Amino acid sequence: MNKKELINTMRQLRDSEIDKIQKENKLLNVLNVKYLGKVDLNGNQQEISKEDIYLIIDQLQNKEGDIIQVERYYNGKGEFLGGNNKSDKFDYILLNEKLSNNIDLKIKLQQLDKKGLLQLKDVEKEELSIISKELGIEEEKIEKIAEIDTSKTVEDRKKGKEDNAIDDKEIKTYIDTNEKVTTRETIASLLKVQDKGYSKIAIVYSNKSQESNNTTRYSFVGIKPDGTVEKINSLKQRYGKKPTKNVVSINRNGTEVKEKQVQSIYQIEGEDENQLGVRIGTTGTIEASLIRTPRQENQEAISIPIETTSVLNKTTKEPMRLMDRQKNYSVKEEIERTKEHEELDCEEKITIRDIDDNPNNNTHEHVSEEDIKFFIDEIMKDDMIEETFTRREVEERIKRGIELKEKDKTILQSIEDIKMGLQEDASHIKTHKQE
């Protein structure tokens, strides 16, 4: 692996570590990630069998409330090999349970120089220094950074990770700028920087930004392969410091649609509908999203996530297609359908299929009291049903039928079944009376 690949792996390991440890302990910080070199894990004594070894140093709070340091060893695949609690009286590595009998591995890990061949902390400190100089912001005033990597296509990324990050003064994540954010636009072309030669784009958060027009505290810079940094001027802040715009947020695979607060919104130069949304997520990472606002509509919008290395699960084709104006000319209808679900206090999870233009792929349907009244009126037009059943009885039959509706049937199909059932029952009742 080259240096860039090693750095990306270290960042991914850090983000994954944060996600896992937060579920078990109170994670205070990932102090550092180090690349220690290659080790033969299989005992084959062949160069091809050697694997990259990484050391993650965690700062945790244990169940007793004490602050402890834990060293964790991983291979390049993100597989946990073993660890060492530096705060206990036993200063040695305990292997993963599955590897506990591998004495040779334990010895090899113990022999590795923990200073490392490459340290993520040093890499990010150097990057931070360059960015701070370009923006005129003191290093200690830059609180969060999210970087957008321009070097890979979406096809290059085979695996992803869940949203995770840590609230730290130096947070750096990556997004592939050659990756498509709609079915035809890449993040680079969307931001009008595809000809700039940037290898990545950084989103910088600082409470002490010296830019008078950057009231939302975010700046955007392009980083070239040689380390040159340039401020990006194709993004202009809109809607003020605290946007009141309602943004319908679609998750990466369209399985969840809900309103989400966006802390800052930037209009993209030359785009009349597309904007870039930026927010600090619940885990402390900077989250970026593509926002599409119907023209001449200031308060309603829809968004999909932009993939970063702290949010590595790529956005699937359904959300990307919805955001592509050539594939979907207007998003106003999707926004309105979302509002309809919310106004009905929808207990079911709203998905992209519930708001898209295809009425036949909805995951669920809603029936209002007005709908039920309409169905009663239509069913009571049948003379036999009207002579046999009261409106109250028909209403109860409709409500029970909807509650027990088969998943593969629409509401209208279920109503038709209910009507046929009432007709059959009415016929039996009439025959019985005649007898």
C-alpha positions, 0 to 999 in steps of 0.5 A, spaced: 500 500 500 502 507 498 502 512 503 495 515 501 492 508 502 495 507 509 492 513 511 485 512 508 485 505 512 487 508 518 482 513 518 477 508 516 479 504 522 478 510 527 471 511 525 469 504 525 473 503 532 469 509 535 462 506 532 464 499 536 467 502 542 461 507 543 456 501 544 460 498 549 464 504 553 464 511 554 469 513 549 472 519 550 477 520 544 481 516 539 488 518 541 492 516 535 492 510 530 499 508 528 501 503 522 506 498 525 508 494 519 507 487 516 507 481 520 506 474 517 499 472 521 499 465 518 506 462 519 507 461 512 514 465 512 512 468 505 511 475 503 505 474 500 502 472 506 504 478 510 498 483 513 499 490 515 498 491 522 495 497 525 495 500 533 489 504 535 490 508 542 483 509 545 481 513 551 475 510 555 471 511 561 470 505 564 464 502 568 467 505 575 468 512 572 476 512 571 479 514 565 483 509 562 488 507 555 487 501 551 491 499 545 488 495 540 491 491 534 488 490 527 489 488 521 488 492 514 481 488 514 479 491 520 479 485 524 481 485 531 487 481 533 488 483 540 489 489 545 492 491 552 489 495 557 495 500 559 491 502 566 491 495 569 497 491 572 498 486 566 502 490 561 501 485 555 497 483 549 491 479 550 489 476 543 482 475 540 478 469 543 479 466 536 486 467 536 488 466 543 492 459 542 496 463 537 502 464 541 506 466 535 502 471 533 502 474 540 510 474 540 510 478 533 505 483 536 509 484 542 515 485 538 513 491 533 515 498 535 509 501 537 512 508 535 509 506 528 512 507 521 506 512 520 502 516 525 495 519 523 496 524 528 502 527 525 499 526 518 492 530 520 497 535 524 500 537 518 494 537 513 491 542 519 497 547 519 496 548 511 489 549 511 489 554 517 494 558 513 490 558 507 484 560 511 487 565 516 485 561 522 489 559 527 490 551 528 487 551 535 480 555 532 479 549 527 474 545 531 472 540 525 474 538 518 471 534 513 475 532 507 472 530 500 476 525 496 476 526 489 481 520 487 476 515 486 469 513 483 463 510 486 465 503 483 472 503 486 469 503 493 466 496 495 465 496 502 462 501 507 461 503 514 456 506 518 455 513 520 460 514 526 465 520 528 468 523 534 467 530 537 474 532 537 478 538 535 481 535 529 476 531 525 478 529 518 473 525 513 473 524 506 468 524 500 470 521 493 469 527 488 469 523 482 463 519 486 456 520 483 451 524 487 446 524 482 445 519 476 449 523 472 453 529 477 459 528 481 461 532 487 466 535 483 462 537 477 456 539 482 461 544 485 464 546 478 471 544 480 472 538 476 478 542 472 481 544 478 485 538 479 483 537 487 485 530 490 480 532 495 475 537 498 475 539 505 469 542 509 472 546 515 468 548 521 471 554 526 467 558 531 473 563 530 472 564 522 476 570 520 471 571 514 466 576 515 461 573 510 462 566 513 456 566 518 455 559 519 462 558 521 464 553 515 469 554 509 471 550 503 478 548 500 480 544 495 487 540 496 491 538 490 496 532 490 502 536 492 498 539 498 497 546 495 490 548 498 485 553 495 479 556 497 473 554 494 468 560 492 463 557 488 459 556 494 455 561 497 451 561 504 443 562 504 438 562 509 442 565 514 446 563 520 440 558 523 436 556 516 428 555 518 428 551 511 424 544 512 428 539 509 426 532 507 432 527 508 432 521 505 437 516 507 442 513 503 438 507 501 431 510 501 429 506 507 427 512 511 424 519 509 424 524 515 425 531 516 432 533 518 435 540 521 440 542 516 445 547 520 448 551 514 446 551 507 450 553 501 447 555 494 452 552 488 454 557 483 450 556 477 445 551 480 438 554 481 435 548 485 441 544 488 445 546 494 450 543 499 447 542 506 452 541 512 451 539 519 454 537 525 451 530 526 449 527 533 456 523 533 460 529 532 462 528 525 461 533 519 455 531 515 454 533 508 448 532 503 445 534 497 439 539 497 434 540 492 429 546 493 424 546 488 425 553 484 421 559 487 420 555 493 424 557 499 421 553 505 421 546 502 426 542 500 429 534 499 436 532 500 440 525 500 447 524 503 454 525 500 458 519 502 464 521 507 469 516 510 465 517 516 459 515 512 462 510 508 455 507 506 454 509 499 447 512 496 444 507 492 441 509 485 433 510 487 435 516 491 440 519 486 435 518 481 430 522 485 435 528 485 437 528 478 433 533 474 433 529 468 430 523 471 425 527 475 424 534 473 420 536 480 421 534 487 415 538 489 410 532 489 415 528 493 415 533 498 408 534 498 407 526 499 412 526 505 408 532 508 401 528 507 404 522 511 406 526 517 400 530 517 396 523 518 401 521 524 404 516 520 406 510 525 409 506 519 416 508 517 416 512 510 420 510 505 422 513 498 417 508 495 412 512 499 413 518 496 416 517 489 411 518 482 410 510 482 403 509 486 404 501 485 410 500 490 408 504 496 410 500 502 403 502 506 397 506 505 393 511 509 386 511 510 382 518 512 375 518 515 373 522 509 376 516 505 372 511 509 365 515 508 367 515 501 367 508 501 361 507 505 357 511 500 360 507 494 358 501 497 351 503 500 349 504 492 348 497 492 341 496 493 342 489 496 347 491 501 343 498 503 337 494 504 341 489 509 346 493 512 346 499 516 352 504 515 355 503 522 355 496 520 358 497 513 363 502 516 365 497 521 366 492 516 371 497 512 375 498 518 376 491 520 378 489 513 383 495 512 386 493 519 387 485 516 389 488 509 393 483 505 400 486 504 400 485 496 393 488 496 392 496 495 386 499 499 382 499 493 382 492 492 381 491 499 375 495 499 372 491 493 373 485 497 369 488 502 364 490 498 363 483 495 363 480 502 357 484 504 354 482 497 355 475 499 352 476 506 346 480 504 344 474 499 345 469 504 341 473 509 335 475 504 335 467 502 334 465 509 329 470 511 325 467 504 325 460 507 
